[in-house]
Amino acid sequence: MPRNYLHILDMTREEAHAALKRAKVLKEGDVRTKLLDGKTVILIFEKASTRTRVSFEIGVRHLGGQTVFLTQHESQLGRNEPLKDTARVLSRYADALVVRTFGQEKLETLVKWGSIPVVNALTDQHHPCQVMSDVLAMYERTPDLPSLKVGWVGDGNNMAHSWIESAQLFGFELVLACPAGYTPDPGILAAAKAAGARVTLTADPAAAARDADYLTTDVWASMGQESEQQRREVAFEGYQLNSRLLSLAKPGCKVMHCLPAHRGEEISEEVFEMNADMIFDEAENRLHMQKAILEWVFEAL
């Protein structure tokens, strides 16, 4: 039975902590292995990408494997072949799929009909590899994760969902400030709370920022939502991570962003540049965290 990584909670608490520690070792030692020697990972990207594609391609090579990159325009994905057929064919060619797409149900179809591991490189519902990389950036600075308060300011999107699940796994307090109509999936929020996660949803950005150890955000309009840009700018007024909001946080609070950033919208130029070391550490961590996730997928952890 292949191991799949579709969302944060596919790992147990113990496995997630082990993956964090392993990623830190891989990063600090600039480690190369032969785990994937002779293996091929197919990257299927229906959404554009810079960091995700490059970090996965290089990460697979650091583990001794090779990649094949496909977009919907270069394969039957763009010609309406049933996804279940694609899953069965690719399972006979390769050893794993890394998929960046729209609906989470596409990943679930690939898992159901395929016979090789599937890794979520982003869907509209979850972005687990990014948030695990962000948690790694926190872990590098403050290993006692349960002692932390993290504030999310902005859209209740795929990143927010993965942050909610990571709060459940790692035990830190999470306060999400989202405007009305842009809140996270209530089912994901309720499940995390039922499991004991310290997660609070509010409409007040100040509540998320107050006494926070880390503050984080994402763009107001993600890929596929460009037509909503003007409406979202109105809805998200007052939800910018700026010096005023940062002043409510703990001294030394770090600001995170998954990139790309729209300076002047969800984050001010000043706050971005003040926290550039943290933000680009998150980006670098994609490479090492994803290697650790692949090790877990191939049961090497």
Secondary structure by P-SEA (a helix, b strand, c coil): ccccccccccccaaaaaaaaaaaaaaaaacccccccccbbbbbbbcccccaaaaaaaaaaaaacccccccccccccccccccaaaaaaaaaacccbbbbbcccaaaaaaaaacccbbbbccccccccaaaaaaaaaaaaacccccccbbbbbcccccaaaaaaaaaaaacbbbbbbbbcccccccaaaaaaaaaaccccccccccccccccccccccccccccccccaaaaaaaaaccccccaaaaaacccbbbbbbcccccccccccaaaaaaaaaaaaaaaaaaaaaaaaaaaaaaccc
